[in-house]
Amino acid sequence: MGSLETERTTTGWAARDPSGVLSPYTYTLRNTGPDDVFLKVISCGICHSDLHQVKNDLGMSNYPMVPGHEVVGDVVEVGSNVSKFKVGDTIGVGVVVGCCGSCTPCKSEEEQYCNKKIWSYNDVYKDGKPTQGGFAGTMVVDQKFVVKIPEGMAPEQAAPLLCAGVTVYSPLKHFGLKQSGLRGGILGLGGVGHMGVKIAKAMGHHVTVISSSERKKEEAMDHLRADDYLVSSDQTRMQELADSFDYIIDTIPVFHPLEPYLSLLKLNGKLILMGVINTPLQFLSPVVMLGRKTITGSFIGSMKETEEMLEFCREKGLTSTIEVVKMDYINTAIERLEKNDVRYRFVVDVAGSKLD
């Protein structure tokens, strides 16, 4: 189907300033171009980076801003060049909605590392208009940045996988850490961390949740089926487990020392940073040098990896642990997220909410 002739509008919930308070906001969407997919949003997860963005924690926010980058919806219309998706398909949209297509990352199907990538919100699209995210009734997205949601996977379950799920899956694949029998640590048990436990366990890893207190031990061991639970202030156990992990996925989104966790890694072990932190982290170089250890980072995943991850989760029967809320609860949800008061991901029932 070709493009619509009349200008299209939609209503989302936008932040107007660094208070981060969201309220209804009506804006225009581009018409469906040849490579575009027009979707009606069903569900959208709330990520910790949404909190950073609406509050301008990184000093790069532009307002009005409609956040949301864990988007699941139904196809309403497709452009003339779109053959992979059809009207009625359930699809997903993640963090990135555009790239240059010609740089090394783009040519190697790692478009999330393109220096000219276009974020799904708080960015400017090729047409010069601001991008807006999934806390809205509808979106228009280039087909390259759309994935099909597997048959039988509930929209509210699929939404967090589009960020939290692929954020864990991508580095495990890239660094050759998918084989069974590895020993891994998950530092921080939030939206990304809980998916880290589930995905690593499904790969056959021995998984230890590392936390600052005993508060989440029962949840980690009984609900998520982690193999062990380590409190970082317990010096005896920290020493017992020194040099024992192949990798640690560090999901903590605030400043924290790295040395205690580097000491847990065995020779050639990897500390993989995933939390968006706006203050410098520090470590003593001998802690890294004397075990040839690696401090690295990873950013979401490619579209190809997102498709792989969704199929992996379908095969293994993995789901997100979520709390579904309506749009009129979103400001309360963001306040609770700031206090880590969620188990483990808020998902907004956009289709079932009154948006205006």
C-alpha positions as CSV (number, residue, x, y, z in Angstrom):
1,M,0.0,0.0,0.0
2,G,1.3,3.5,-0.8
3,S,1.5,6.5,1.4
4,L,-1.5,8.3,2.9
5,E,-2.1,11.7,1.4
6,T,-3.3,13.5,4.6
7,E,-1.0,14.5,7.4
8,R,-1.2,12.1,10.2
9,T,-1.2,12.9,13.9
10,T,-0.9,10.8,17.0
11,T,-1.0,11.3,20.8
12,G,1.7,10.2,23.2
13,W,2.8,11.1,26.7
14,A,5.7,13.5,26.6
15,A,8.1,15.2,29.1
16,R,8.3,18.9,28.7
17,D,11.3,19.7,30.9
18,P,13.8,18.0,33.2
19,S,11.2,17.4,35.9
20,G,10.5,14.3,33.8
21,V,6.8,14.5,34.3
22,L,4.9,13.1,31.3
23,S,1.5,14.3,30.0
24,P,-0.5,14.0,26.8
25,Y,1.0,15.5,23.7
26,T,-0.3,15.4,20.1
27,Y,2.1,15.6,17.2
28,T,2.5,14.8,13.5
29,L,3.9,11.6,12.1
30,R,5.4,11.3,8.6
31,N,3.3,9.6,6.0
32,T,4.2,6.0,5.2
33,G,7.1,6.0,2.8
34,P,8.1,3.2,0.5
35,D,10.3,1.5,3.1
36,D,8.1,2.4,6.1
37,V,5.9,0.4,8.4
38,F,3.0,2.2,10.2
39,L,2.1,0.5,13.5
40,K,-0.5,0.8,16.2
41,V,1.4,0.5,19.5
42,I,0.1,-2.3,21.9
43,S,2.7,-2.4,24.6
44,C,5.9,-0.5,25.6
45,G,8.4,-1.3,28.3
46,I,9.9,1.3,30.6
47,C,13.7,1.2,30.6
48,H,16.0,2.8,33.1
49,S,17.5,4.9,30.3
50,D,14.0,6.4,29.7
51,L,14.4,7.8,33.2
52,H,17.8,9.3,32.4
53,Q,16.5,10.9,29.2
54,V,13.3,12.5,30.5
55,K,15.2,14.0,33.4
56,N,18.1,15.2,31.2
57,D,20.7,13.3,33.4
58,L,23.0,13.1,30.4
59,G,22.6,16.8,29.4
60,M,21.4,15.9,25.9
61,S,17.6,15.9,26.2
62,N,15.3,17.8,23.9
63,Y,11.7,18.5,24.7
64,P,8.8,17.8,24.2
65,M,10.0,14.1,24.4
66,V,7.9,11.0,24.1
67,P,10.1,8.2,25.5
68,G,9.8,4.4,25.0
69,H,12.0,2.1,23.0
70,E,10.7,-1.4,23.9
71,V,7.7,-1.1,21.5
72,V,5.4,-3.9,20.3
73,G,2.5,-3.1,18.0
74,D,0.4,-4.3,15.0
75,V,1.1,-3.3,11.4
76,V,-1.6,-1.0,10.1
77,E,0.1,0.0,6.8
78,V,3.2,-0.9,4.8
79,G,5.1,1.0,2.1
80,S,5.5,-0.2,-1.4
81,N,9.0,-1.7,-0.9
82,V,8.0,-3.6,2.2
83,S,7.7,-7.4,1.7
84,K,8.8,-8.9,5.0
85,F,5.8,-7.4,7.0
86,K,2.1,-7.3,6.2
87,V,-0.9,-5.6,7.7
88,G,-1.9,-7.4,11.0
89,D,1.6,-8.7,11.8
90,T,2.7,-8.1,15.4
91,I,6.1,-6.4,15.3
92,G,8.7,-4.9,17.6
93,V,10.7,-1.6,17.5
94,G,13.8,-1.1,19.7
95,V,16.3,1.6,20.5
96,V,17.5,2.5,17.0
97,V,15.3,3.6,14.0
98,G,18.0,4.8,11.5
99,C,21.6,4.5,10.5
100,C,23.9,5.7,7.6
101,G,24.1,2.3,5.9
102,S,27.6,2.8,4.6
103,C,30.0,2.7,7.6
104,T,31.9,-0.4,8.8
105,P,29.4,-1.2,11.6
106,C,26.5,-0.9,9.2
107,K,28.2,-3.0,6.5
108,S,29.0,-5.7,9.2
109,E,25.3,-5.8,10.4
110,E,26.2,-4.1,13.7
111,E,24.2,-0.9,12.9
112,Q,23.8,-0.1,16.6
113,Y,27.4,1.1,16.6
114,C,26.9,3.4,13.6
115,N,28.1,6.9,14.6
116,K,25.1,8.4,12.7
117,K,22.5,6.1,14.1
118,I,19.1,7.6,14.9
119,W,17.6,7.0,18.3
120,S,13.9,6.0,18.5
121,Y,13.3,9.2,20.5
122,N,15.2,12.3,21.5
123,D,16.8,12.5,18.1
124,V,16.2,14.0,14.7
125,Y,15.1,11.9,11.8
126,K,16.3,12.2,8.1
127,D,13.3,14.5,7.4
128,G,14.5,17.0,10.1
129,K,11.6,16.2,12.4
130,P,12.2,14.9,16.0
131,T,11.9,11.2,16.7
132,Q,9.3,10.2,19.3
133,G,9.0,6.9,21.0
134,G,6.5,4.2,22.0
135,F,4.5,5.8,24.7
136,A,2.2,6.8,22.0
137,G,-0.7,5.5,19.9
138,T,1.1,5.0,16.7
139,M,4.6,5.1,15.1
140,V,6.1,5.1,11.6
141,V,9.4,3.2,11.4
142,D,11.8,2.1,8.6
143,Q,11.4,-1.6,7.9
144,K,15.1,-2.3,8.6
145,F,14.5,-1.4,12.2
146,V,11.4,-3.6,12.7
147,V,11.3,-7.2,13.8
148,K,8.5,-9.8,13.7
149,I,7.4,-11.0,17.2
150,P,7.3,-14.8,17.2
151,E,4.0,-16.5,17.1
152,G,2.5,-17.1,20.5
153,M,4.7,-14.5,22.3
154,A,2.5,-12.0,24.2
155,P,3.1,-8.4,23.3
156,E,3.7,-7.3,26.9
157,Q,6.2,-10.2,27.4
158,A,8.0,-9.4,24.1
159,A,8.4,-5.6,24.8
160,P,11.3,-5.8,27.4
161,L,13.2,-8.3,25.2
162,L,13.7,-5.6,22.6
163,C,16.1,-3.8,24.9
164,A,16.8,-5.8,28.1
165,G,16.8,-9.1,26.4
166,V,19.1,-8.3,23.4
167,T,21.3,-6.2,25.7
168,V,22.3,-9.4,27.5
169,Y,22.2,-11.8,24.5
170,S,24.4,-9.7,22.2
171,P,27.6,-9.6,24.3
172,L,27.3,-13.3,25.3
173,K,27.2,-14.1,21.6
174,H,29.9,-11.6,20.5
175,F,32.4,-12.6,23.2
176,G,32.0,-16.4,22.6
177,L,30.2,-16.9,25.9
178,K,27.2,-18.9,24.7
179,Q,28.6,-22.4,25.3
180,S,27.3,-24.4,28.3
181,G,29.3,-24.9,31.4
182,L,30.6,-21.3,31.9
183,R,30.4,-19.5,35.2
184,G,28.8,-16.1,35.0
185,G,27.9,-13.3,37.4
186,I,25.0,-11.0,37.1
187,L,25.6,-7.7,38.9
188,G,22.4,-5.9,39.7
189,L,19.0,-7.6,39.6
190,G,16.8,-5.2,37.7
191,G,15.2,-5.2,34.2
192,V,18.4,-6.2,32.4
193,G,19.8,-8.2,35.2
194,H,16.8,-10.5,35.6
195,M,16.9,-11.2,31.8
196,G,20.6,-11.9,32.2
197,V,19.9,-14.6,34.7
198,K,17.2,-16.2,32.6
199,I,19.2,-16.1,29.3
200,A,22.5,-17.3,30.9
201,K,20.7,-20.1,32.6
202,A,19.0,-21.1,29.4
203,M,22.5,-21.3,27.8
204,G,23.6,-23.8,30.5
205,H,25.7,-21.4,32.6
206,H,26.3,-21.6,36.3
207,V,24.8,-18.2,37.3
208,T,25.6,-16.2,40.4
209,V,23.6,-13.0,41.2
210,I,25.8,-10.4,42.9
211,S,24.0,-7.8,45.0
212,S,24.7,-5.3,47.7
213,S,22.3,-6.9,50.2
214,E,20.4,-10.1,51.0
215,R,17.1,-8.4,50.0
216,K,16.8,-10.1,46.6
217,K,18.2,-13.5,47.5
218,E,15.0,-15.4,47.8
219,E,13.8,-13.9,44.5
220,A,17.0,-14.7,42.7
221,M,17.3,-18.3,44.0
222,D,13.7,-19.4,44.1
223,H,12.0,-17.5,41.3
224,L,14.8,-16.9,38.8
225,R,16.6,-20.1,39.6
226,A,20.1,-18.6,40.0
227,D,22.7,-21.1,41.2
228,D,24.2,-18.8,43.8
229,Y,23.8,-15.4,45.5
230,L,26.7,-13.3,46.5
231,V,26.5,-10.2,48.7
232,S,29.3,-7.9,47.7
233,S,30.0,-6.7,51.2
234,D,30.6,-10.3,52.5
235,Q,34.4,-10.3,52.3
236,T,34.7,-14.0,53.2
237,R,32.6,-15.1,50.3
238,M,34.1,-12.6,47.9
239,Q,37.5,-14.1,48.7
240,E,36.2,-17.6,48.3
241,L,34.8,-16.8,44.8
242,A,37.9,-14.9,43.6
243,D,39.2,-15.9,40.2
244,S,36.1,-18.1,39.5
245,F,33.9,-16.3,36.9
246,D,34.3,-16.4,33.2
247,Y,32.3,-13.2,32.9
248,I,30.3,-10.7,34.9
249,I,27.5,-8.7,33.3
250,D,27.4,-5.4,35.2
251,T,24.0,-3.8,34.9
252,I,24.3,-1.2,37.7
253,P,23.3,2.2,36.3
254,V,25.0,4.3,39.1
255,F,28.6,4.9,40.2
256,H,30.2,1.9,41.9
257,P,33.7,0.6,42.4
258,L,35.0,-2.0,39.9
259,E,37.9,-3.6,41.8
260,P,35.7,-5.9,44.0
261,Y,34.2,-7.5,40.9
262,L,37.3,-7.6,38.8
263,S,38.8,-9.8,41.5
264,L,36.1,-12.4,41.0
265,L,37.1,-12.9,37.3
266,K,39.4,-15.8,36.4
267,L,42.2,-15.4,33.9
268,N,40.9,-13.7,30.7
269,G,37.6,-13.0,32.4
270,K,35.4,-10.2,31.2
271,L,33.6,-7.5,33.1
272,I,30.9,-6.3,30.6
273,L,29.4,-2.9,31.4
274,M,25.8,-2.2,30.5
275,G,24.7,0.5,32.9
276,V,24.5,4.1,31.6
277,I,26.5,6.0,34.2
278,N,27.2,9.8,33.9
279,T,30.2,9.8,36.2
280,P,33.7,8.3,35.6
281,L,34.5,4.8,36.9
282,Q,37.8,4.0,38.5
283,F,40.0,0.9,38.9
284,L,43.7,0.1,39.6
285,S,45.4,-1.2,36.5
286,P,47.2,-4.2,38.2
287,V,43.9,-5.7,39.0
288,V,43.3,-6.0,35.3
289,M,46.9,-6.7,34.2
290,L,47.6,-9.6,36.6
291,G,44.8,-11.7,35.2
292,R,44.7,-10.4,31.6
293,K,41.2,-9.3,32.4
294,T,39.0,-7.2,30.2
295,I,36.7,-4.3,31.1
296,T,34.4,-3.8,28.1
297,G,31.0,-2.6,27.2
298,S,28.1,-3.6,25.0
299,F,25.2,-1.6,23.6
300,I,21.9,-3.3,22.9
301,G,22.3,-5.6,19.8
302,S,21.9,-5.6,16.1
303,M,18.6,-6.2,14.3
304,K,19.9,-9.6,13.3
305,E,20.8,-10.4,17.0
306,T,17.4,-9.1,18.1
307,E,15.7,-11.6,15.7
308,E,18.0,-14.4,17.0
309,M,17.3,-13.5,20.6
310,L,13.5,-13.5,20.1
311,E,13.7,-17.0,18.5
312,F,16.0,-18.2,21.3
313,C,13.5,-17.0,24.0
314,R,10.7,-18.6,22.1
315,E,12.5,-21.9,21.9
316,K,13.5,-21.9,25.5
317,G,10.1,-20.6,26.7
318,L,11.7,-17.5,28.3
319,T,9.5,-14.6,29.5
320,S,10.1,-11.3,31.2
321,T,8.9,-10.7,34.7
322,I,6.8,-7.6,34.4
323,E,4.2,-5.3,36.0
324,V,1.7,-4.1,33.5
325,V,0.4,-0.5,34.0
326,K,-1.8,2.0,32.2
327,M,-0.5,5.2,30.7
328,D,-2.1,7.3,33.4
329,Y,0.2,5.5,35.9
330,I,3.4,6.2,34.1
331,N,4.7,9.0,36.3
332,T,4.2,6.9,39.4
333,A,5.9,4.0,37.6
334,I,8.9,6.2,36.8
335,E,9.1,7.3,40.4
336,R,9.0,3.7,41.5
337,L,11.7,2.7,38.9
338,E,13.9,5.4,40.3
339,K,13.7,3.7,43.7
340,N,14.1,0.2,42.1
341,D,10.6,-0.6,43.2
342,V,9.6,-2.9,40.4
343,R,9.8,-6.6,39.7
344,Y,11.5,-6.3,37.2
345,R,10.1,-4.3,34.3
346,F,7.2,-2.0,33.9
347,V,5.3,-2.4,30.7
348,V,2.7,0.1,29.6
349,D,-0.6,-1.3,28.2
350,V,-0.7,1.5,25.5
351,A,-3.5,0.0,23.5
352,G,-5.7,-0.3,26.6
353,S,-5.0,3.2,27.9
354,K,-6.7,6.5,27.3
355,L,-4.0,8.7,25.8
356,D,-5.5,12.1,25.5
